[in-house]
Amino acid sequence: MTDFLMLKQLHRMIKEIPKPRLMFRKGIFAEGFFRPYMSFSDYTESEIFSSFDEVTPVTVRFASMLGNKGTADTVRNIKGMSVKFQSDEEYDMICHSMPVFFINEDTKFFSMLKAFTKREYFDGINNTEFWRFIVENPEAANCAIRLFSYEGLSSSFIDMSWFSANLTVWKNSKGKRFLVRYKWIPIYEEKEKTEKGRNKVDRISAEFIAGFDSDRASNELESAVSSGNFPKFELYVQMLDYDRYNKYDYVRNTLIWEDETVSPVAAGIMRLTGIPDDRQFKRDMISFAPGNTAKGIELYSDGFNDMMNYIYQIEAFERGECE
């Protein structure tokens, strides 16, 4: 072939073919805003949490960790909610539907990958490898039990709680640091309360919904926004003194911070008011990474968190992020 213009067009076409995400391939975006309840300036320099008057636009992506775009929303899975706070500095908050994770060590990631691989990366639970992995890594039992309980089955994105996937460090203007975990709790109007709780489905119901409406969670979100019943989530923050607790098990991803031990503080409210138009918004190009932090907010640096941040960053680069 000697037509270099044709070769150039072919190369451009191949390069522009969308590359899938490593994890959380099937998802839906929403837009809205976040407003804090009070100033947290004693704990962080971040403008996002500076005062009640600070309203920050957000872009949110709800997704499922396992499976491709044809996977039903009700398949047993770990769900994800990634929030991009778009202030003067962008801040990405990565959250999961589980309050704990399977591993603490980066070296165990590839063993976990095999447990969630049938044909491609993170496309389903490989039962033989999964339970072998749990037996060989007892610290993963907490998350495994939750995954195979009602917490692993859901028919909704907007009717469930979300927990930060990575440990965060807040730092105030005096240099004092705090270990921080987040959780989002859905809130409803009084008239909506009796209609909620539908996300807790049993295995039979989940299989039925998968055949009847495989996009149940996404459709519910779109319907709620379009009808004006804007989904709302309340952000709670749990904080510990960094210098006192940095060397203890509180920094481990497999350990839950019980409310009785580390009291959560209501920090603000997020309201989702729109679904981006595909024609104006390149949904699959938007990327999130736990290392995308703002002033006064840092990612807790250890082997696991650093590795996960690298995975998010490099896959965004490979996909050609539009940020």
Salt bridges, closest charged atoms under 4 A:
GLU45 OE2 - LYS295 NZ 3.86
ASP73 OD1 - LYS26 NZ 2.98
GLU90 OE1 - LYS84 NZ 3.75
ASP92 OD1 - LYS84 NZ 2.97
GLU105 OE2 - LYS108 NZ 3.76
GLU120 OE1 - ARG25 NH1 2.86
GLU129 OE2 - ARG132 NH1 3.04
GLU139 OE2 - LYS108 NZ 2.57
GLU151 OE2 - ARG146 NH1 3.15
GLU189 OE2 - LYS232 NZ 3.59
GLU190 OE1 - LYS193 NZ 3.38
GLU207 OE2 - ARG203 NH1 3.31
ASP213 OD2 - ARG216 NE 3.47
ASP215 OD1 - LYS26 NZ 2.68
GLU220 OE2 - ARG198 NH2 2.48
ASP241 OD2 - LYS176 NZ 2.48
ASP259 OD1 - LYS183 NZ 2.81
ASP277 OD2 - ARG279 NH2 2.80
ASP278 OD1 - ARG283 NE 2.87
ASP284 OD2 - LYS69 NZ 2.54
GLU298 OE2 - LYS171 NZ 3.61
GLU318 OE1 - LYS19 NZ 3.43
